[in-house]
Amino acid sequence: MYPKSAQRGYDVKDKELDRLISDWLSDRISSKDLAILDRRLREGSTARSTLRQMANLDSGLREWATRDQQSTAWLDTQFSSPRRPGRRWQIPLGLAAATALSFAAYHFGGMNHSADTIAANAVEQTSQGVAILTQTVDANWSGKSVQPRSGDSLSAGPLSLASGFAQIEFFSGATLVVEGPAEFEVVSPWQVKWTRGKTRVRVPPSAHGFELLTPGMKLVDLGTEFGVELGDTREGTHVQVFSGEVEAYPPSGEIINLVEGQALHQVGETTRRHTTIRDEEFSTIEQLQVLTKTRADSHFSHWLAQVQTLRNDSRLLAFYDFQRNSTTDRLVPDISATNQHLHDGGVVGAVWSTGRWPQKDALEFKRPGDRVRLQIEGSYDAITLATWVRVDGLDRQYNSLLLTDGYEPGEPHWQIFEDGRLMFSLCYPNRINPDQQRNRIYYSPAIFDRANTGRWHHVVVTYDNQSGAVIHYVNGVEVSHEIDEFHVPGRPIIFGASELGNWGLPTIAQRPHKSPIRNLNGRMDEFAIFAAALSADEIRALHAAGNSN
């Protein structure tokens, strides 16, 4: 488990003790070996010292690896042994006082600095954004491997809109409607540099002083609405004031005040006023809203047609479209054609809200009791779980997407970890100790953060019990692919009693858990469960059919 270079500082000659402690740290120690470790710790201070040092090293490596999201892949490969979160430090009550002393020394002696270190490094997550992309219509951004979407926070930096429309709301309160092709740079909540293209700027009183800089002029808004069109050198810059007042600072240095109905044309060093106003050539926020609705109607109609095809897929175990039925709004029907409502879900607490389109419904989960109860019988060799989810906050350590009641061998759990990573896990029998269960967690990279809360993501996980491959997809793109080194082909997958958006285990008083509250803080819109591992092409098609953008 440990590289040789990391083993300095404790006695590596005692290979049996090394193995026993390593197995305990990895949560794979057998009952027999645990008894031997207990005896060794009772009998010798050297063993207790070795335990402290190896535990320090293990904890330190984990803490170091998890300080940034880029290190999580290293963490998962280096510590890939099946383990149950929160269980590693639970020592049986029968351990001697010497063991307790050793364990206490680790926590309160050798690792006294840990709490301070964690507190010092636990910097509250912040957003570096200065504006929000609030609406897009057919937007194509040049030079972006991942296209910005409605709801994204925009940081300072250059942007190039090759085609389409975008509405950007700056944190100062100013709003720009941009028509592609356009090139510009977001500088701060109070300033944007305009290089090419057309934009309409609306500035409320609270954003007085907002600046738009062109290559040869500065425009300072005094509470108004104006348009700017910047072409090549010969065409120059056109400024038109539709309401209010704008201060223009041309190269000559003389301030020009433009009021409603006035315009300005600058070519090189020449600047002149004129009164030709072309209001209709600059798209307004209201026009963009109408265009957005038209596109949404089209996308929604396309999705409805795709649903009719999807529901007839023979591999579907259950398909919930989350369209509210006014007569049975505490029911989420399974609309898959094969099962004919066999897996209908019961709504508890959660309330209906707006989904990906204005015409579309979704369920909103907020309170600890909110959930959808499911019952899915049978045993399966492969599964795909797919949903559209809007995360409003990661309030819990574990945030449920789909969890089976309890956690028995063969049962899958799919949730979002507190750092924004997707988590898929499976429970399976412990071959070494049949009285215990084993757990393997498969993480995606961090997906959800404060910058993208409140926007819809299509998330998918597939698992095949022959290959052992667990693959996560986000918005049609594969983001992680992992196979457990201890995978045993053919283990059956089962669901039974399950829940969307929460966990049913806390209702069982006889089985308390340290993290019983796992309700989702957000919305779900569409959830599909397949008895097969869908291909990457099929998942891309699922995303494309349901993409409201």
C-alpha positions in Angstrom: 0.0 0.0 0.0 2.8 2.4 0.8 5.8 3.2 -1.5 9.2 2.3 0.0 10.2 6.0 -0.1 7.3 6.8 2.1 8.0 4.1 4.7 10.9 5.8 6.5 10.1 6.6 10.1 8.7 3.2 11.2 10.1 -0.3 11.4 9.6 -1.9 8.0 11.4 -5.1 9.1 8.2 -6.3 10.9 6.4 -7.2 7.7 3.5 -9.0 9.5 2.7 -5.9 11.6 3.0 -3.7 8.4 0.5 -5.9 6.6 -2.0 -6.1 9.5 -2.1 -2.3 10.0 -2.2 -1.7 6.2 -5.2 -4.1 5.9 -6.9 -2.3 8.8 -6.4 1.1 7.3 -7.8 -0.2 4.0 -10.8 -1.7 5.8 -10.1 -5.2 4.5 -8.8 -6.9 7.6 -10.3 -10.3 8.6 -11.6 -11.1 12.0 -8.7 -13.4 12.6 -6.1 -10.8 11.7 -7.9 -8.2 13.7 -7.5 -10.4 16.8 -3.8 -10.8 16.0 -3.4 -7.0 15.6 -5.3 -6.5 18.9 -2.8 -8.8 20.7 0.2 -7.2 19.1 -1.0 -3.7 20.2 -1.6 -5.0 23.8 1.9 -6.5 24.1 4.3 -3.9 22.7 4.8 -0.2 22.6 6.7 -0.6 19.3 3.5 -1.9 17.6 1.5 1.0 19.0 4.1 3.5 17.8 4.1 1.9 14.3 0.3 2.2 14.3 0.4 5.9 15.1 3.0 6.6 12.4 1.3 4.6 9.6 -2.1 6.1 10.5 -0.5 9.6 10.4 1.0 8.8 7.0 -2.3 7.4 5.6 -4.3 10.4 6.9 -1.7 12.9 5.7 -1.6 11.4 2.2 -5.4 11.5 1.9 -5.6 15.1 3.2 -2.9 16.2 0.8 -4.5 14.4 -2.2 -7.9 15.9 -1.5 -6.8 19.6 -1.2 -7.6 20.2 -4.9 -9.9 18.5 -7.3 -7.1 17.6 -9.7 -5.7 15.2 -7.1 -8.8 13.1 -6.7 -8.0 10.8 -9.5 -4.6 10.0 -7.8 -6.4 9.4 -4.5 -8.9 6.9 -6.1 -6.1 4.9 -7.8 -3.7 4.8 -4.8 -6.4 3.9 -2.3 -8.6 1.7 -4.4 -9.4 -0.9 -1.8 -13.0 -1.3 -1.1 -13.9 0.6 2.1 -16.9 2.0 3.8 -16.8 5.7 4.5 -16.5 6.6 8.2 -15.7 3.0 9.2 -11.9 2.9 9.2 -11.3 4.2 12.7 -14.0 2.1 14.4 -12.0 -0.3 16.6 -13.9 -3.2 18.3 -14.7 -2.6 21.9 -12.6 -5.6 23.0 -9.3 -3.9 22.1 -7.1 -3.4 25.1 -6.5 -0.1 26.8 -3.1 0.0 25.1 -4.8 0.1 21.8 -7.1 2.9 23.0 -4.1 4.8 24.2 -2.4 4.4 20.8 -5.5 5.5 19.0 -6.0 8.5 21.3 -2.4 9.5 20.8 -3.0 9.5 17.1 -6.0 11.7 17.3 -5.1 14.0 20.1 -1.3 13.8 20.2 0.5 13.2 16.9 -2.3 14.7 14.9 -3.2 17.6 17.1 -2.2 19.9 14.2 -4.8 18.3 11.9 -7.8 20.3 13.0 -5.9 23.5 12.6 -4.5 22.5 9.3 -8.0 21.6 8.0 -9.4 24.8 9.3 -6.7 26.8 7.7 -7.2 25.1 4.4 -11.0 24.9 4.4 -11.4 28.2 2.5 -15.0 28.8 1.7 -15.7 28.2 -2.0 -16.1 31.4 -4.0 -17.0 32.3 -7.5 -14.6 34.4 -9.6 -17.5 35.5 -11.9 -18.3 39.1 -12.7 -21.4 38.4 -14.8 -24.0 35.8 -15.6 -25.0 34.4 -19.0 -28.8 34.6 -18.5 -30.1 33.8 -22.0 -28.8 32.3 -25.2 -30.4 31.6 -28.5 -28.5 29.4 -31.0 -25.3 30.7 -29.4 -22.0 29.3 -30.8 -18.9 30.4 -28.9 -15.6 30.3 -30.7 -12.5 28.8 -29.0 -14.6 27.1 -26.3 -14.3 23.3 -25.9 -17.2 23.5 -23.5 -19.8 26.0 -24.7 -21.1 28.5 -22.1 -24.8 27.9 -21.3 -27.6 29.9 -19.8 -27.1 30.3 -16.1 -23.3 30.1 -16.3 -21.2 32.6 -14.3 -18.7 34.4 -16.5 -15.2 35.3 -15.2 -13.1 38.2 -16.5 -11.7 37.4 -19.9 -12.2 37.5 -23.7 -15.2 36.0 -25.4 -16.1 35.4 -29.0 -19.7 34.8 -30.1 -19.5 33.3 -33.6 -23.2 33.3 -34.1 -26.5 33.5 -32.3 -27.6 35.7 -29.4 -26.6 36.1 -25.7 -27.8 38.1 -22.8 -25.2 38.9 -20.2 -26.1 40.4 -16.8 -23.2 42.0 -15.0 -23.0 42.0 -11.2 -23.3 45.8 -11.2 -26.8 45.5 -12.8 -25.9 46.4 -16.4 -27.3 44.1 -19.1 -25.9 43.4 -22.6 -27.7 41.8 -25.4 -25.0 40.5 -27.8 -25.6 39.5 -31.4 -23.0 37.3 -33.1 -20.5 37.6 -34.6 -19.0 39.6 -31.8 -15.7 39.8 -29.9 -15.4 41.4 -26.5 -13.7 41.1 -23.1 -15.5 41.0 -19.8 -13.2 43.1 -17.5 -15.2 43.6 -14.3 -18.8 44.1 -13.1 -18.4 47.7 -14.2 -16.5 47.4 -17.5 -16.4 45.6 -20.8 -14.0 46.0 -23.8 -15.8 45.9 -27.1 -13.7 44.8 -30.2 -16.2 43.8 -32.8 -19.9 43.3 -33.4 -23.2 44.6 -32.1 -24.6 45.0 -28.6 -27.4 46.7 -26.8 -26.7 47.9 -23.3 -29.3 48.5 -20.6 -28.1 50.2 -17.4 -30.5 50.8 -14.4 -29.8 53.6 -12.0 -27.9 51.3 -9.7 -25.3 50.7 -12.4 -24.6 54.4 -13.2 -21.0 54.7 -14.4 -20.8 51.3 -16.3 -18.2 51.6 -19.0 -17.9 50.2 -22.5 -14.5 50.6 -24.0 -13.9 50.5 -27.8 -10.4 50.7 -29.3 -10.7 54.4 -29.7 -13.3 55.6 -27.3 -14.7 55.2 -23.8 -18.5 55.3 -23.2 -19.7 55.9 -19.7 -23.4 55.3 -19.0 -25.4 57.6 -16.9 -28.5 55.4 -16.6 -29.7 54.7 -20.0 -30.1 52.3 -22.9 -27.8 52.5 -25.9 -26.5 50.5 -28.8 -22.9 50.0 -30.1 -21.9 48.6 -33.4 -18.2 48.2 -34.2 -17.0 47.0 -37.6 -13.6 47.2 -39.3 -11.4 50.2 -39.4 -13.2 51.7 -42.4 -16.7 51.2 -40.9 -15.7 52.6 -37.5 -17.9 52.7 -34.4 -21.6 53.6 -34.2 -23.2 54.7 -30.9 -26.9 55.2 -30.6 -28.7 56.4 -27.4 -32.3 55.1 -27.1 -33.0 56.6 -23.7 -31.1 58.5 -20.9 -27.6 59.9 -21.4 -24.1 58.6 -22.3 -20.8 60.3 -22.0 -18.4 59.6 -24.8 -14.6 60.2 -24.5 -13.2 60.2 -28.1 -9.5 60.4 -28.9 -9.6 64.2 -29.0 -10.3 64.2 -25.3 -13.4 66.4 -25.5 -16.3 64.8 -23.6 -19.4 64.4 -25.8 -22.7 64.1 -24.0 -25.3 62.0 -26.0 -28.9 62.0 -24.9 -32.0 60.1 -26.1 -32.4 60.3 -29.9 -28.8 61.2 -30.6 -26.0 59.1 -32.2 -22.3 59.3 -32.8 -20.1 57.9 -35.6 -16.3 57.6 -35.1 -13.8 56.6 -37.8 -10.2 56.9 -36.8 -9.6 60.3 -35.3 -12.8 61.7 -36.7 -16.0 61.8 -34.5 -19.3 63.4 -35.5 -22.8 63.5 -34.1 -25.9 62.6 -36.1 -29.6 62.0 -35.4 -30.2 58.8 -37.5 -31.4 56.3 -34.9 -31.8 52.6 -36.0 -33.5 51.2 -32.9 -34.9 48.2 -34.8 -31.4 47.0 -35.7 -30.4 46.3 -32.1 -32.2 43.4 -30.4 -33.8 44.1 -27.1 -34.1 42.0 -24.0 -37.8 41.5 -24.7 -37.2 40.4 -28.3 -34.6 38.0 -27.1 -37.2 36.6 -24.6 -39.7 36.0 -27.4 -37.0 34.3 -29.5 -36.0 32.2 -26.5 -39.6 31.0 -26.1 -39.9 30.2 -29.8 -36.8 28.1 -29.6 -38.0 26.5 -26.3 -41.3 25.5 -27.9 -39.4 23.9 -30.8 -37.1 22.0 -28.5 -39.9 20.9 -26.2 -41.9 19.5 -29.2 -38.8 17.6 -30.4 -38.4 16.1 -26.9 -42.0 15.0 -26.8 -41.5 13.1 -30.0 -38.3 11.5 -28.7 -40.1 10.4 -25.5 -42.6 8.3 -27.5 -39.7 6.5 -29.1 -37.7 6.1 -25.9 -40.6 4.7 -23.8 -40.8 1.7 -26.2 -37.2 0.7 -25.6 -37.4 -2.9 -24.3 -34.4 -2.3 -22.0 -36.2 0.2 -19.9 -37.0 -0.8 -16.3 -38.6 2.5 -15.5 -39.0 5.9 -17.2 -40.3 8.9 -15.3 -40.9 12.0 -17.5 -41.9 14.2 -14.5 -45.0 15.7 -16.3 -47.5 16.5 -13.6 -50.9 14.9 -13.6 -53.4 17.3 -12.0 -55.6 14.4 -10.7 -52.7 12.4 -9.2 -50.0 14.9 -8.5 -48.6 12.7 -5.6 -47.7 10.1 -8.2 -44.8 9.9 -10.7 -45.9 7.4 -13.3 -43.6 5.0 -15.0 -44.4 5.6 -18.6 -42.2 2.9 -20.1 -44.5 0.9 -22.4 -43.1 -2.5 -21.3 -43.8 -2.3 -17.6 -47.2 -0.5 -17.8 -46.9 1.5 -14.5 -45.4 -1.4 -12.6 -42.8 0.9 -11.1 -44.9 4.0 -10.5 -43.3 6.3 -7.9 -45.0 7.8 -4.9 -44.2 11.5 -4.1 -43.5 12.3 -0.5 -43.1 16.0 0.4 -41.5 17.2 -2.8 -43.4 19.8 -4.7 -43.9 20.4 -8.4 -42.0 23.2 -10.1 -40.8 24.3 -13.6 -38.5 22.0 -15.5 -36.1 22.5 -18.4 -38.7 24.4 -20.4 -41.6 26.7 -19.4 -44.0 23.9 -20.6 -42.2 21.2 -18.6 -42.7 20.1 -15.0 -40.1 19.0 -12.5 -40.1 17.9 -8.9 -38.3 20.1 -6.4 -36.6 18.5 -3.4 -35.7 20.9 -0.5 -36.7 19.4 2.9 -35.2 16.4 4.7 -38.4 14.5 4.1 -38.8 15.1 0.4 -38.5 12.0 -1.8 -40.0 9.7 -4.4 -40.6 6.1 -3.3 -39.9 3.3 -5.8 -40.2 -0.5 -5.8 -38.2 -2.2 -8.5 -38.0 -6.0 -8.3 -35.7 -8.4 -10.2 -32.0 -9.1 -10.7 -29.9 -7.5 -13.5 -26.6 -7.9 -15.2 -26.1 -4.3 -16.2 -27.8 -0.9 -15.6 -27.9 2.7 -16.8 -29.2 5.5 -14.6 -29.9 8.8 -16.4 -31.5 12.0 -15.1 -31.7 15.7 -15.7 -30.9 17.4 -12.4 -30.7 21.1 -11.3 -28.6 21.4 -8.1 -29.4 24.4 -6.0 -26.9 23.6 -3.2 -24.8 20.8 -1.7 -26.1 20.9 1.8 -25.2 17.4 2.9 -22.1 15.2 2.8 -24.2 12.9 0.5 -26.9 14.3 -1.8 -29.1 11.5 -3.2 -30.0 10.9 -6.8 -31.1 7.2 -6.4 -30.5 5.2 -3.2 -31.8 1.8 -2.3 -33.3 1.4 1.2 -30.5 0.2 3.4 -27.4 -1.1 1.5 -27.3 -4.9 0.9 -25.1 -6.9 -1.5 -25.9 -6.1 -5.1 -27.6 -2.8 -4.4 -26.4 0.4 -6.2 -26.2 3.9 -4.7 -26.0 7.0 -6.8 -25.5 10.4 -5.2 -23.5 13.6 -5.3 -20.7 14.0 -2.8 -20.3 17.3 -0.9 -17.4 18.5 -3.1 -19.6 18.2 -6.3 -18.4 14.8 -7.5 -20.8 12.1 -8.7 -20.6 9.0 -6.6 -21.7 5.5 -7.7 -21.2 2.7 -5.3 -22.1 -1.0 -5.0 -22.4 -3.2 -2.0 -21.1 -6.8 -2.3 -20.3 -9.7 0.0 -17.0 -9.9 1.8 -15.3 -13.1 0.9 -12.8 -12.9 3.7 -15.4 -12.1 6.4 -18.9 -13.2 5.4 -20.4 -11.3 8.4 -19.3 -8.0 6.9 -20.1 -6.3 3.6 -17.8 -4.5 1.2 -18.3 -1.2 -0.5 -16.7 0.2 -3.6 -17.2 3.9 -4.5 -16.6 5.2 -8.0 -16.2 9.0 -8.3 -16.5 11.4 -11.3 -14.4 14.6 -11.3 -16.1 17.5 -9.5 -19.1 18.6 -11.6 -21.2 20.8 -9.4 -20.0 24.0 -7.8 -21.4 27.4 -6.9 -20.7 28.8 -10.4 -23.2 26.3 -12.0 -25.9 26.0 -9.3 -29.4 26.5 -10.6 -28.7 25.1 -14.1 -29.7 21.8 -15.6 -27.2 19.0 -16.1 -27.8 15.6 -17.8 -25.9 13.0 -15.7 -25.6 9.3 -16.4 -23.9 6.3 -14.9 -23.5 2.9 -16.5 -22.4 -0.4 -14.9 -21.9 -3.8 -16.4 -21.4 -6.7 -13.9 -19.3 -8.7 -16.4 -16.7 -6.1 -17.3 -17.0 -4.2 -14.0 -16.8 -0.9 -15.8 -18.5 2.1 -14.2 -18.7 5.1 -16.5 -20.0 8.5 -15.7 -21.3 10.9 -18.3 -22.2 14.6 -17.9 -24.1 16.4 -20.7 -23.4 13.7 -23.1 -19.6 13.5 -22.5 -17.8 10.7 -20.7 -16.0 12.1 -17.6 -14.8 9.0 -15.8 -14.3 5.3 -16.5 -13.2 2.9 -13.8 -12.9 -0.8 -13.0 -12.4 -2.1 -9.5 -9.2 -4.3 -9.2 -11.2 -6.6 -6.9 -14.2 -7.0 -9.4 -15.7 -10.4 -9.5 -17.8 -10.9 -12.8 -21.4 -11.8 -12.6 -22.6 -10.4 -9.3 -26.3 -9.6 -9.6 -27.6 -6.1 -9.4 -30.8 -5.5 -7.4 -32.9 -2.5 -6.4 -36.0 -3.4 -4.3 -37.3 -0.5 -2.3 -35.6 2.6 -3.4 -35.9 6.4 -3.4 -35.2 9.3 -5.8 -33.8 12.4 -4.1 -33.4 10.8 -0.6 -32.5 7.7 1.4 -35.0 5.4 3.1 -32.6 3.9 5.7 -33.2 6.6 8.4 -36.8 5.4 8.7 -35.4 2.1 10.1 -34.7 2.9 13.7 -32.8 -0.3 14.4 -30.1 0.7 11.9 -28.8 4.2 12.7 -26.3 5.8 10.4 -23.9 8.7 10.8 -25.2 10.4 7.6 -28.9 9.6 7.6 -30.1 12.8 5.9 -29.3 12.8 2.2 -32.1 14.8 0.6 -31.3 16.5 -2.7 -31.4 20.3 -2.7 -32.6 21.0 -6.3 -34.9 19.6 -9.0 -35.3 16.5 -11.1 -36.7 16.4 -14.5 -36.8 13.0 -16.2 -35.3 9.8 -14.7 -34.6 6.7 -16.7 -33.5 3.3 -15.5 -32.3 0.8 -18.1 -31.4 -2.9 -17.6 -28.4 -2.5 -19.8 -25.2 -0.4 -20.0 -26.0 2.1 -22.8 -23.3 3.0 -25.3 -21.6 6.4 -25.5 -23.5 7.2 -28.7 -26.9 6.3 -27.1 -26.1 8.6 -24.1 -25.1 11.5 -26.4 -28.5 11.0 -28.2 -30.3 11.0 -24.9 -28.7 14.3 -24.0 -29.3 15.9 -27.4 -33.0 15.0 -27.3 -33.5 16.6 -23.9 -31.2 19.5 -24.1 -33.2 22.7 -23.5 -30.2 24.8 -24.8 
